[in-house]
């Protein structure tokens, strides 16, 4: 003889909703990760590295570019 327990059935429905939403969030995250590793990933990573190195020293970096530009003008 089986008896149905509505409270237990509703608990499983809530659990299934959580699992379903977690699965959708994971799928969305995996798609974002796959997109972020596209054909321009190496370029983007290099630019982020250069930005991280240059941004704290923006005045020094600007002066270095000006100095190198003037040096190239003198050589040519």
N, CA, C and O atoms as a GROMACS GRO file, in nm:
protein
  304
    1UNK      N    1   0.084  -0.117   0.000
    1UNK     CA    2   0.000   0.000   0.000
    1UNK      C    3   0.089   0.124   0.000
    1UNK      O    4   0.175   0.140   0.087
    2UNK      N    5   0.067   0.209  -0.097
    2UNK     CA    6   0.147   0.330  -0.105
    2UNK      C    7   0.062   0.449  -0.065
    2UNK      O    8  -0.054   0.461  -0.104
    3UNK      N    9   0.122   0.534   0.010
    3UNK     CA   10   0.054   0.658   0.049
    3UNK      C   11   0.134   0.773  -0.009
    3UNK      O   12   0.257   0.772  -0.007
    4UNK      N   13   0.065   0.869  -0.060
    4UNK     CA   14   0.136   0.985  -0.116
    4UNK      C   15   0.150   1.091  -0.008
    4UNK      O   16   0.056   1.119   0.067
    5UNK      N   17   0.264   1.148  -0.002
    5UNK     CA   18   0.293   1.252   0.094
    5UNK      C   19   0.315   1.382   0.016
    5UNK      O   20   0.418   1.398  -0.048
    6UNK      N   21   0.217   1.474   0.020
    6UNK     CA   22   0.230   1.596  -0.059
    6UNK      C   23   0.350   1.682  -0.017
    6UNK      O   24   0.410   1.750  -0.101
    7UNK      N   25   0.385   1.680   0.110
    7UNK     CA   26   0.499   1.760   0.156
    7UNK      C   27   0.629   1.709   0.096
    7UNK      O   28   0.714   1.788   0.053
    8UNK      N   29   0.645   1.578   0.092
    8UNK     CA   30   0.766   1.519   0.033
    8UNK      C   31   0.770   1.546  -0.117
    8UNK      O   32   0.877   1.575  -0.171
    9UNK      N   33   0.658   1.536  -0.184
    9UNK     CA   34   0.654   1.561  -0.328
    9UNK      C   35   0.690   1.706  -0.358
    9UNK      O   36   0.762   1.733  -0.454
   10UNK      N   37   0.640   1.798  -0.276
   10UNK     CA   38   0.672   1.939  -0.302
   10UNK      C   39   0.819   1.968  -0.272
   10UNK      O   40   0.879   2.053  -0.338
   11UNK      N   41   0.878   1.898  -0.172
   11UNK     CA   42   1.021   1.916  -0.144
   11UNK      C   43   1.105   1.874  -0.264
   11UNK      O   44   1.202   1.941  -0.299
   12UNK      N   45   1.067   1.762  -0.327
   12UNK     CA   46   1.141   1.717  -0.444
   12UNK      C   47   1.125   1.815  -0.560
   12UNK      O   48   1.219   1.835  -0.637
   13UNK      N   49   1.009   1.874  -0.573
   13UNK     CA   50   0.988   1.972  -0.680
   13UNK      C   51   1.079   2.093  -0.659
   13UNK      O   52   1.138   2.144  -0.754
   14UNK      N   53   1.090   2.139  -0.534
   14UNK     CA   54   1.178   2.252  -0.505
   14UNK      C   55   1.323   2.214  -0.531
   14UNK      O   56   1.399   2.292  -0.587
   15UNK      N   57   1.362   2.093  -0.490
   15UNK     CA   58   1.498   2.046  -0.514
   15UNK      C   59   1.525   2.039  -0.664
   15UNK      O   60   1.632   2.078  -0.709
   16UNK      N   61   1.428   1.990  -0.741
   16UNK     CA   62   1.445   1.983  -0.886
   16UNK      C   63   1.459   2.122  -0.946
   16UNK      O   64   1.535   2.140  -1.041
   17UNK      N   65   1.387   2.219  -0.892
   17UNK     CA   66   1.400   2.356  -0.942
   17UNK      C   67   1.541   2.409  -0.914
   17UNK      O   68   1.601   2.474  -1.000
   18UNK      N   69   1.594   2.382  -0.794
   18UNK     CA   70   1.729   2.427  -0.761
   18UNK      C   71   1.831   2.360  -0.852
   18UNK      O   72   1.923   2.426  -0.902
   19UNK      N   73   1.817   2.230  -0.872
   19UNK     CA   74   1.910   2.158  -0.959
   19UNK      C   75   1.901   2.211  -1.101
   19UNK      O   76   2.003   2.230  -1.167
   20UNK      N   77   1.780   2.235  -1.148
   20UNK     CA   78   1.761   2.286  -1.283
   20UNK      C   79   1.824   2.425  -1.297
   20UNK      O   80   1.891   2.452  -1.396
   21UNK      N   81   1.802   2.512  -1.199
   21UNK     CA   82   1.859   2.647  -1.208
   21UNK      C   83   2.011   2.642  -1.195
   21UNK      O   84   2.081   2.719  -1.261
   22UNK      N   85   2.063   2.552  -1.110
   22UNK     CA   86   2.208   2.537  -1.100
   22UNK      C   87   2.267   2.486  -1.230
   22UNK      O   88   2.373   2.530  -1.273
   23UNK      N   89   2.197   2.392  -1.293
   23UNK     CA   90   2.244   2.338  -1.421
   23UNK      C   91   2.245   2.447  -1.527
   23UNK      O   92   2.339   2.456  -1.606
   24UNK      N   93   2.141   2.530  -1.531
   24UNK     CA   94   2.137   2.638  -1.629
   24UNK      C   95   2.246   2.740  -1.603
   24UNK      O   96   2.307   2.792  -1.697
   25UNK      N   97   2.272   2.770  -1.476
   25UNK     CA   98   2.380   2.864  -1.443
   25UNK      C   99   2.515   2.807  -1.483
   25UNK      O  100   2.600   2.880  -1.535
   26UNK      N  101   2.536   2.678  -1.460
   26UNK     CA  102   2.661   2.614  -1.500
   26UNK      C  103   2.676   2.614  -1.652
   26UNK      O  104   2.785   2.641  -1.703
   27UNK      N  105   2.569   2.585  -1.722
   27UNK     CA  106   2.574   2.585  -1.868
   27UNK      C  107   2.606   2.725  -1.921
   27UNK      O  108   2.685   2.740  -2.015
   28UNK      N  109   2.546   2.826  -1.861
   28UNK     CA  110   2.574   2.964  -1.902
   28UNK      C  111   2.720   2.999  -1.875
   28UNK      O  112   2.785   3.062  -1.958
   29UNK      N  113   2.770   2.959  -1.760
   29UNK     CA  114   2.910   2.985  -1.725
   29UNK      C  115   3.005   2.915  -1.822
   29UNK      O  116   3.105   2.974  -1.865
   30UNK      N  117   2.975   2.792  -1.856
   30UNK     CA  118   3.061   2.718  -1.949
   30UNK      C  119   3.060   2.783  -2.087
   30UNK      O  120   3.164   2.788  -2.154
   31UNK      N  121   2.945   2.832  -2.130
   31UNK     CA  122   2.940   2.903  -2.259
   31UNK      C  123   3.022   3.031  -2.255
   31UNK      O  124   3.092   3.063  -2.351
   32UNK      N  125   3.015   3.104  -2.144
   32UNK     CA  126   3.096   3.226  -2.130
   32UNK      C  127   3.244   3.193  -2.133
   32UNK      O  128   3.322   3.265  -2.196
   33UNK      N  129   3.284   3.087  -2.065
   33UNK     CA  130   3.425   3.047  -2.064
   33UNK      C  131   3.471   3.007  -2.204
   33UNK      O  132   3.581   3.042  -2.246
   34UNK      N  133   3.387   2.934  -2.275
   34UNK     CA  134   3.424   2.891  -2.409
   34UNK      C  135   3.436   3.011  -2.502
   34UNK      O  136   3.528   3.017  -2.585
   35UNK      N  137   3.346   3.107  -2.490
   35UNK     CA  138   3.353   3.226  -2.572
   35UNK      C  139   3.476   3.310  -2.540
   35UNK      O  140   3.536   3.370  -2.629
   36UNK      N  141   3.514   3.314  -2.412
   36UNK     CA  142   3.628   3.396  -2.372
   36UNK      C  143   3.759   3.339  -2.422
   36UNK      O  144   3.860   3.409  -2.423
   37UNK      N  145   3.760   3.214  -2.461
   37UNK     CA  146   3.883   3.152  -2.513
   37UNK      C  147   3.876   3.140  -2.665
   37UNK      O  148   3.921   3.041  -2.723
   38UNK      N  149   3.820   3.241  -2.728
   38UNK     CA  150   3.808   3.241  -2.874
   38UNK      C  151   3.940   3.270  -2.942
   38UNK      O  152   4.047   3.255  -2.882
   39UNK      N  153   3.932   3.311  -3.067
   39UNK     CA  154   4.053   3.328  -3.146
   39UNK      C  155   4.135   3.448  -3.105
   39UNK      O  156   4.254   3.455  -3.136
   40UNK      N  157   4.076   3.544  -3.035
   40UNK     CA  158   4.150   3.662  -2.991
   40UNK      C  159   4.190   3.653  -2.844
   40UNK      O  160   4.225   3.755  -2.784
   41UNK      N  161   4.185   3.533  -2.786
   41UNK     CA  162   4.217   3.519  -2.644
   41UNK      C  163   4.360   3.560  -2.614
   41UNK      O  164   4.385   3.630  -2.516
   42UNK      N  165   4.457   3.518  -2.697
   42UNK     CA  166   4.598   3.551  -2.673
   42UNK      C  167   4.620   3.701  -2.682
   42UNK      O  168   4.693   3.758  -2.600
   43UNK      N  169   4.558   3.766  -2.779
   43UNK     CA  170   4.571   3.911  -2.792
   43UNK      C  171   4.511   3.982  -2.671
   43UNK      O  172   4.572   4.074  -2.617
   44UNK      N  173   4.392   3.938  -2.628
   44UNK     CA  174   4.327   4.000  -2.513
   44UNK      C  175   4.410   3.981  -2.386
   44UNK      O  176   4.423   4.074  -2.306
   45UNK      N  177   4.466   3.863  -2.368
   45UNK     CA  178   4.549   3.836  -2.250
   45UNK      C  179   4.675   3.922  -2.252
   45UNK      O  180   4.717   3.973  -2.148
   46UNK      N  181   4.736   3.938  -2.369
   46UNK     CA  182   4.856   4.022  -2.380
   46UNK      C  183   4.823   4.167  -2.351
   46UNK      O  184   4.898   4.234  -2.279
   47UNK      N  185   4.713   4.217  -2.404
   47UNK     CA  186   4.674   4.355  -2.378
   47UNK      C  187   4.642   4.378  -2.231
   47UNK      O  188   4.675   4.483  -2.176
   48UNK      N  189   4.577   4.281  -2.166
   48UNK     CA  190   4.549   4.294  -2.023
   48UNK      C  191   4.679   4.297  -1.943
   48UNK      O  192   4.689   4.372  -1.845
   49UNK      N  193   4.778   4.217  -1.982
   49UNK     CA  194   4.906   4.216  -1.913
   49UNK      C  195   4.977   4.349  -1.931
   49UNK      O  196   5.031   4.405  -1.835
   50UNK      N  197   4.978   4.402  -2.054
   50UNK     CA  198   5.042   4.532  -2.078
   50UNK      C  199   4.971   4.642  -2.001
   50UNK      O  200   5.036   4.732  -1.946
   51UNK      N  201   4.839   4.636  -1.996
   51UNK     CA  202   4.764   4.736  -1.921
   51UNK      C  203   4.796   4.730  -1.772
   51UNK      O  204   4.810   4.833  -1.707
   52UNK      N  205   4.808   4.608  -1.720
   52UNK     CA  206   4.840   4.592  -1.577
   52UNK      C  207   4.980   4.644  -1.546
   52UNK      O  208   5.004   4.695  -1.437
   53UNK      N  209   5.071   4.630  -1.641
   53UNK     CA  210   5.207   4.679  -1.618
   53UNK      C  211   5.217   4.830  -1.636
   53UNK      O  212   5.290   4.896  -1.562
   54UNK      N  213   5.144   4.886  -1.732
   54UNK     CA  214   5.160   5.027  -1.766
   54UNK      C  215   5.073   5.120  -1.683
   54UNK      O  216   5.114   5.233  -1.656
   55UNK      N  217   4.957   5.077  -1.641
   55UNK     CA  218   4.865   5.170  -1.574
   55UNK      C  219   4.916   5.226  -1.442
   55UNK      O  220   4.891   5.344  -1.415
   56UNK      N  221   4.988   5.151  -1.358
   56UNK     CA  222   5.039   5.215  -1.236
   56UNK      C  223   5.150   5.317  -1.265
   56UNK      O  224   5.178   5.403  -1.181
   57UNK      N  225   5.211   5.307  -1.381
   57UNK     CA  226   5.323   5.395  -1.415
   57UNK      C  227   5.288   5.477  -1.539
   57UNK      O  228   5.370   5.485  -1.631
   58UNK      N  229   5.170   5.536  -1.543
   58UNK     CA  230   5.122   5.600  -1.665
   58UNK      C  231   5.209   5.718  -1.706
   58UNK      O  232   5.234   5.736  -1.826
   59UNK      N  233   5.256   5.798  -1.613
   59UNK     CA  234   5.341   5.914  -1.647
   59UNK      C  235   5.476   5.866  -1.699
   59UNK      O  236   5.526   5.917  -1.799
   60UNK      N  237   5.534   5.769  -1.631
   60UNK     CA  238   5.663   5.714  -1.674
   60UNK      C  239   5.650   5.648  -1.811
   60UNK      O  240   5.738   5.663  -1.896
   61UNK      N  241   5.541   5.576  -1.832
   61UNK     CA  242   5.519   5.510  -1.961
   61UNK      C  243   5.504   5.614  -2.072
   61UNK      O  244   5.561   5.598  -2.180
   62UNK      N  245   5.428   5.719  -2.046
   62UNK     CA  246   5.413   5.826  -2.146
   62UNK      C  247   5.545   5.893  -2.177
   62UNK      O  248   5.575   5.919  -2.294
   63UNK      N  249   5.624   5.922  -2.074
   63UNK     CA  250   5.755   5.984  -2.096
   63UNK      C  251   5.846   5.890  -2.175
   63UNK      O  252   5.922   5.936  -2.260
   64UNK      N  253   5.838   5.761  -2.148
   64UNK     CA  254   5.920   5.664  -2.221
   64UNK      C  255   5.881   5.660  -2.368
   64UNK      O  256   5.968   5.653  -2.455
   65UNK      N  257   5.751   5.665  -2.398
   65UNK     CA  258   5.708   5.668  -2.538
   65UNK      C  259   5.755   5.795  -2.608
   65UNK      O  260   5.801   5.789  -2.722
   66UNK      N  261   5.745   5.908  -2.542
   66UNK     CA  262   5.792   6.034  -2.601
   66UNK      C  263   5.942   6.028  -2.625
   66UNK      O  264   5.989   6.066  -2.732
   67UNK      N  265   6.016   5.980  -2.528
   67UNK     CA  266   6.162   5.970  -2.540
   67UNK      C  267   6.200   5.876  -2.655
   67UNK      O  268   6.289   5.909  -2.734
   68UNK      N  269   6.134   5.762  -2.664
   68UNK     CA  270   6.163   5.668  -2.774
   68UNK      C  271   6.125   5.728  -2.909
   68UNK      O  272   6.196   5.710  -3.008
   69UNK      N  273   6.014   5.800  -2.914
   69UNK     CA  274   5.973   5.865  -3.039
   69UNK      C  275   6.073   5.970  -3.083
   69UNK      O  276   6.107   5.978  -3.201
   70UNK      N  277   6.120   6.050  -2.988
   70UNK     CA  278   6.221   6.151  -3.021
   70UNK      C  279   6.351   6.085  -3.064
   70UNK      O  280   6.418   6.132  -3.156
   71UNK      N  281   6.387   5.976  -2.999
   71UNK     CA  282   6.508   5.902  -3.037
   71UNK      C  283   6.498   5.848  -3.179
   71UNK      O  284   6.596   5.852  -3.254
   72UNK      N  285   6.381   5.798  -3.216
   72UNK     CA  286   6.362   5.750  -3.353
   72UNK      C  287   6.368   5.863  -3.455
   72UNK      O  288   6.420   5.845  -3.564
   73UNK      N  289   6.315   5.980  -3.419
   73UNK     CA  290   6.322   6.095  -3.510
   73UNK      C  291   6.465   6.140  -3.531
   73UNK      O  292   6.503   6.180  -3.641
   74UNK      N  293   6.545   6.135  -3.426
   74UNK     CA  294   6.685   6.175  -3.437
   74UNK      C  295   6.761   6.077  -3.526
   74UNK      O  296   6.847   6.118  -3.604
   75UNK      N  297   6.730   5.949  -3.514
   75UNK     CA  298   6.800   5.848  -3.594
   75UNK      C  299   6.763   5.856  -3.742
   75UNK      O  300   6.845   5.824  -3.828
   76UNK      N  301   6.642   5.896  -3.772
   76UNK     CA  302   6.596   5.899  -3.912
   76UNK      C  303   6.627   6.029  -3.969
   76UNK      O  304   6.597   6.054  -4.086
   0.00000   0.00000   0.00000
